[in-house]
Amino acid sequence: MDKLIKSAFLKRKGKFSPDTDSYRIFDGIGDGLKNAFIDNFSGNWLVSYNEKIPFVNFDDALPKKSIWIKELKHEGKTSPKCIFGDPISSNFVINENKVLFEIDFSAGYSQGLFLDQRDNRSRIMKTSKGKMVLNCFSYTCGFSVAAALGGAKSTTSIDLSRSYLDWGKRNFLLNNINISDHFFCRGDVFRWLNQFKQKDRSFDTVILDPPSFSRDGKKGSFSVVNDYTHLIELAVKLVNPSGWVLACTNHRKLKSEDFINSITLGVNSAKRKILDMYSMPMPFDFSGENYLKSIWVQIS
C-alpha cells in the first residue's frame, strides 16, 4: 500500500502553487484502492475509509505533520482519531488559492471545508466583483469568503447551524474582511428564500450546495431527489437578469441527466429562461468516482 500512496502523492506533487497547501492525496479507486481516501490539510493527513483499513504504515519520506483516521460509516457521529503527530493540534489554518480557512478535525461531521469544491470557489472569487452573492446551505461560508475576497458588493450566508455561521465569521476575519457588508442568516433556506422574495431582494449569484438529506427538527426535511426542483424555483426568482446559479449535489445515486432535468424544471416553474448552462468538472486530484455534480446556470 505504501507504493500506491507514494505514487498518488508524487502524481500530485508540484501541481499546486505555494498558495494552496490542501488537496486530496489519494482518491479511492482512481489511485488503486476502492473506499480509501487521504486528504492533505496543510500537512495534516485525514485518512477516510469505508471498510477495514488496508494500511497503517505510511512512508516516512512523505512530508506530513500528523495522520488522522476516520471511518466513513461513523461519519457525523465521531471525530477522527490521531495516530501520528500531536493529537492536541486538531485546529489549524490552511491556505487555498491565497484564501485562509479554519480547519478542525475534532468537529465531527466535517473538518470545515470540502476540498472537492476548490475550483468552484476559485470561479466564484474570479466572478464576484461588484456582485451581490447569496450562499445557501453555507456551512462555514467558504463560498462567501471567496466571493468577498473577489470584490463582492455583499454576501448573504444561510445555514441552520449558528455554530457553523460563527465559524464562517471567523473565516472572514482570518482573511481580514470587514463583515459589515456581509450577512449571516440562521434558519431554513426555503423560509429565507420566500422571505427575500417578499421583500423584493435580489442577487447576482446564488449558490446551492445542499446536503443530500437534512432535517430541521420537527419543522421538516430536505431531500435532493425530491426537493431540488422547488429549491431551484425559489432561488431563480431572486436572480437578477443575466445572473448565475451554481447548483451542486454530491448525491452519488442521482444521475447527472436527472439532476440537470430537475434544474430545468425549476427554472421553468419560476417562469424564467436559461441563457447558458455548463458543468464544472471535479478538481484533478479527485481522480476516482465522479460524484460531485456542479452545474452553472445563467438566467435571463
Residue pairs with C-beta under 8 A, 6 or more apart in sequence:
1 33
1 54
1 55
1 57
2 55
2 57
2 58
2 59
4 26
4 31
4 32
4 33
5 25
5 26
5 31
5 38
5 55
5 58
5 59
5 62
6 59
6 61
6 62
7 31
7 32
8 25
8 26
8 27
8 31
8 32
8 38
9 25
9 26
9 62
11 31
12 23
12 24
12 25
12 285
15 284
15 285
16 23
19 95
19 96
19 97
19 98
20 95
20 96
20 97
20 118
21 40
21 42
21 43
21 94
21 95
21 96
22 39
22 40
22 41
22 42
22 94
22 95
22 96
22 103
22 113
22 115
23 39
23 40
23 115
23 118
23 283
23 285
24 37
24 38
24 39
24 40
24 115
24 116
24 283
24 285
24 286
25 38
25 39
25 40
25 45
25 285
26 33
26 36
26 37
26 38
27 37
27 285
27 286
27 287
27 288
28 34
28 35
28 36
28 37
28 288
28 289
29 288
29 289
30 286
30 287
30 288
30 289
31 287
31 288
33 54
35 49
35 50
35 51
35 72
36 47
36 48
36 49
36 50
36 53
36 54
36 55
37 47
37 48
37 49
37 288
38 45
38 46
38 47
38 48
39 45
39 46
39 48
39 115
40 46
40 64
41 92
41 94
41 103
41 105
41 111
42 65
42 92
42 93
42 94
42 95
42 103
43 63
43 64
43 65
43 66
44 64
44 65
44 66
44 67
44 68
44 85
44 89
44 92
44 103
44 105
45 58
45 64
45 66
45 67
45 68
46 68
46 70
46 80
46 105
46 111
47 53
47 67
47 68
47 69
47 70
48 70
48 71
48 72
48 75
49 69
49 70
49 71
49 72
50 71
50 72
50 73
53 69
53 71
56 83
58 64
58 67
58 84
64 84
64 85
65 85
65 86
65 89
66 82
66 84
66 85
66 86
66 87
66 89
67 82
67 83
67 84
67 85
68 80
68 81
68 82
68 83
68 90
68 105
69 80
69 81
69 83
70 78
70 79
70 80
70 81
71 78
75 109
76 108
76 109
77 108
78 108
79 90
79 105
79 106
79 107
79 108
80 105
80 111
81 87
82 90
82 105
90 104
90 105
90 106
91 102
91 103
91 104
91 105
91 106
92 102
92 103
93 100
93 101
93 102
93 103
93 174
94 100
94 101
94 103
94 113
96 113
96 118
96 121
97 118
97 121
97 122
97 125
98 149
99 121
99 125
99 145
99 146
99 149
99 175
100 171
100 174
100 175
101 112
101 113
101 140
101 142
101 145
101 171
101 174
102 112
102 140
102 167
102 170
102 171
102 174
103 111
103 112
103 113
104 111
104 112
105 111
110 139
112 140
112 167
113 140
113 142
114 139
114 142
115 283
115 285
116 250
116 282
116 283
116 286
116 292
117 142
117 143
117 209
117 248
117 292
117 294
118 283
119 280
119 281
119 282
119 283
120 143
120 246
120 248
120 280
120 294
121 142
121 143
121 146
122 146
123 280
123 296
124 133
124 143
124 146
124 147
124 150
124 205
124 207
124 246
125 146
125 147
125 149
125 150
126 150
127 150
127 205
127 244
128 146
128 147
128 148
128 150
128 151
128 152
128 205
129 150
129 151
129 152
130 151
130 152
130 153
131 147
131 152
131 153
131 203
131 204
131 205
132 152
132 153
132 154
132 155
132 156
132 202
132 203
132 204
132 205
132 240
133 143
133 144
133 147
133 152
133 154
133 155
133 156
133 203
133 204
133 205
133 206
133 207
134 155
134 156
134 158
134 196
134 203
134 205
134 206
134 207
134 235
134 238
135 141
135 143
135 144
135 147
135 155
135 156
135 157
135 158
135 207
136 158
136 189
136 192
136 193
136 206
136 207
136 208
136 209
136 210
136 231
136 235
137 158
137 159
137 189
137 208
137 209
137 210
137 211
138 144
138 157
138 158
138 159
138 164
138 165
138 168
138 207
139 159
139 164
139 168
139 209
140 164
140 167
140 168
140 171
141 155
141 157
141 164
141 165
141 167
141 168
141 169
141 171
141 172
141 184
142 168
142 171
143 207
143 209
143 246
144 155
144 156
144 157
144 168
144 172
144 182
145 168
145 171
145 172
145 175
145 177
147 155
147 205
148 155
148 172
148 175
148 177
148 182
149 175
149 177
153 181
154 181
154 182
154 183
155 181
155 182
155 183
156 182
156 183
156 184
156 185
156 203
157 165
157 168
157 182
157 183
157 184
157 185
158 185
158 186
158 187
158 189
158 192
159 165
159 168
159 185
159 186
160 186
160 187
160 188
160 214
160 216
161 186
162 186
165 184
165 186
168 184
169 179
169 184
172 179
172 182
173 179
185 192
188 216
188 219
188 220
189 210
189 222
189 231
190 222
190 230
190 231
190 234
193 231
193 234
193 235
193 237
193 238
194 234
196 238
197 234
197 237
197 238
201 238
202 238
202 239
202 240
203 238
203 239
203 240
203 243
204 239
204 240
204 243
204 244
205 243
205 244
205 245
205 246
206 235
206 236
206 238
206 239
206 243
206 244
206 245
206 246
207 245
207 246
207 248
208 231
208 232
208 235
208 245
208 246
208 247
208 248
209 246
209 248
209 249
210 222
210 224
210 228
210 231
210 248
210 249
211 222
211 224
212 223
212 224
212 249
212 250
212 251
213 221
213 222
213 223
213 224
214 221
214 222
215 221
215 222
216 222
222 231
224 249
224 251
224 254
225 251
225 254
228 247
228 249
228 259
228 262
228 263
228 266
229 262
229 263
229 265
229 266
229 269
230 266
230 269
231 266
232 245
232 247
232 262
232 263
232 265
232 266
232 267
232 269
232 270
233 266
233 267
233 269
233 270
234 270
235 245
235 266
236 245
236 266
236 267
236 270
236 272
236 299
237 270
237 272
239 245
239 272
239 299
241 299
241 300
242 275
242 298
242 299
242 300
243 298
243 299
244 296
244 297
244 298
244 299
245 263
245 296
245 297
245 299
246 294
246 295
246 296
246 297
247 259
247 263
247 294
247 295
247 296
247 297
248 292
248 293
248 294
248 295
249 259
249 292
249 293
250 291
250 292
250 293
251 259
251 291
251 293
252 289
252 291
254 293
256 279
256 293
259 293
259 295
260 277
260 295
263 277
263 295
263 297
264 274
267 273
267 274
267 297
267 299
272 299
272 300
273 299
273 300
274 297
274 298
274 299
274 300
275 298
275 299
275 300
276 296
276 297
276 298
277 295
277 296
277 297
277 298
278 295
278 296
279 293
279 294
279 295
279 296
280 294
280 295
280 296
282 290
282 292
282 294
286 292
